[in-house]
Amino acid sequence: MVIIRFPDEATEDRALGELLGRFPGKTFAGGETSVPEPAAAQLASIGISFTVVGRANHEQLAPLRVPAAAAA
């Protein structure tokens, strides 16, 4: 997972519309979004601009994990 940032809110809305239902991810209050690397590649291939902030850390990925009890 990588953390990306969009140049403006309109671009973010367009990007999230493209990714919704296709890739897991999480948006953060600070304007950053975590996505899998293939999702970032998909956005780039359709011309949506963004900046890669870096790799997602453990705390940023925690909301995306399914607890073992819920997965059963």
Helices and strands as residue ranges (DSSP letters): E 2-5, H 9-19, E 26-27, E 32-35, H 37-45, E 51-55, H 58-61, G 62-64, H 68-71
